[in-house]
Structure formats: structure tokens, C-alpha cells
């Protein structure tokens, strides 16, 4: 996982599958870096993610709730067809912005 900041945006590029163990690591690292870098929004880059289970959905919803209280937003980018199906079923597309690329998310 790589975490970078671009302005007030924390960009989280995840490499590999997102399961329970990985979700906990992502959550902890995001919370630490978000405060350290003084960010307002989170952009997830899923270009290297092939699989995500329900704990990944829970991790995203948890970050969404955290940012909602702070007035920030979450965006998800580069989702493949398999992940898109999981995300559709979960209802995330109703509350989170989705973009084809990190660059498009940054423009918004």
C-alpha cells in the first residue's frame, strides 16, 4: 500500500486483495497518515486490487463516516468489473464518488 498527499487529499493506492487482515492495516495507516498530513479527503486507488470481501466494504464505510463528521469526502478510482459488482451490491455507489482515475477525482 502506498499513501501520498496531494493538497488536502490523501491518496491510498492498495496493492493486492483486501481481506480482514489487510482492511485493519489500511484503516490504521489511513487514520495515522490522515492526521499527520492534515488532509480533508481520501481517494482510494483500486487499480491493483482484484478482490475485496465484506471487511473491505466495512473499512470504506468506516472511513466515509469518519470524513462525513469532518466535512470531507471519499472517492474510489480504477475499479475493475468484479469489484464494481461488489460495490454495486453494497450500495457504496449511492454515497461515494467513483472515477476512472485518480486525476479525475483530484479535479473534483
C-alpha positions in Angstrom: 0.0 0.0 0.0 1.2 3.5 -0.9 -0.1 6.6 0.8 0.6 10.1 -0.6 -0.9 13.5 -0.2 -2.0 15.9 -2.9 -3.1 19.1 -1.4 -5.8 18.2 1.1 -6.3 14.8 -0.5 -4.9 11.6 0.9 -4.3 9.1 -1.9 -4.3 5.5 -0.9 -3.1 3.0 -3.5 -3.8 -0.5 -2.4 -1.8 -3.4 -3.9 -3.4 -6.8 -3.7 -6.6 -8.3 -2.2 -8.5 -6.6 0.6 -9.5 -9.1 3.3 -10.0 -8.7 7.1 -6.3 -8.6 7.9 -5.4 -6.1 5.2 -8.5 -4.0 6.0 -7.3 -3.5 9.5 -3.8 -2.4 8.3 -5.3 0.0 5.8 -7.6 1.5 8.5 -4.8 2.1 10.9 -2.4 3.5 8.4 -5.1 5.9 6.9 -6.0 7.2 10.4 -2.4 7.9 11.2 -1.4 9.5 7.9 -4.7 11.4 7.6 -4.0 13.3 10.8 -0.3 13.6 10.2 -0.7 15.1 6.7 -3.7 17.3 7.7 -5.9 16.0 4.8 -9.6 16.6 4.2 -10.5 13.9 1.7 -9.5 10.3 0.8 -9.0 8.9 -2.7 -8.7 5.2 -2.9 -6.9 3.8 -6.0 -8.0 0.3 -6.6 -6.1 -0.2 -9.9 -4.1 -3.1 -8.3 -7.0 -4.7 -6.3 -8.5 -7.9 -7.8 -10.6 -9.0 -4.8 -12.3 -7.4 -1.8 -14.5 -9.1 0.9 -17.1 -7.5 3.2 -14.4 -6.3 5.6 -13.1 -4.0 2.8 -16.6 -2.6 2.4 -16.7 -2.1 6.1 -13.3 -0.3 6.1 -14.5 2.1 3.4 -17.8 2.8 5.2 -15.9 3.5 8.4 -13.6 6.0 6.6 -16.8 7.5 5.0 -18.4 8.0 8.4 -15.2 9.5 9.8 -14.9 12.0 6.9 -18.6 12.8 7.0 -18.2 14.1 10.5 -15.2 16.2 9.4 -16.9 17.6 6.2 -14.6 15.6 3.9 -15.3 13.2 1.1 -14.2 9.8 -0.1 -13.6 8.9 -3.8 -12.8 5.5 -5.3 -10.9 5.1 -8.5 -9.8 2.5 -11.0 -12.4 -0.2 -10.1 -12.4 -3.4 -12.2 -15.6 -5.2 -13.2 -15.5 -7.7 -10.4 -15.1 -5.1 -7.7 -17.7 -2.9 -9.4 -20.2 -5.7 -8.9 -19.4 -6.0 -5.1 -19.6 -2.2 -4.8 -22.9 -2.0 -6.6 -24.4 -4.7 -4.3 -23.1 -3.0 -1.2 -24.7 0.4 -2.1 -21.4 2.3 -1.9 -22.1 4.0 -5.2 -25.0 5.8 -3.6 -22.8 7.6 -1.1 -19.3 7.7 -2.5 -17.9 9.3 -5.7 -16.4 6.9 -8.3 -13.9 8.0 -11.0 -11.9 6.3 -13.7 -8.7 7.7 -12.5 -7.1 9.5 -9.5 -6.5 12.5 -11.7 -10.3 12.8 -12.4 -11.0 12.5 -8.7 -8.5 15.2 -7.9 -10.2 17.6 -10.3 -13.4 17.3 -8.4 
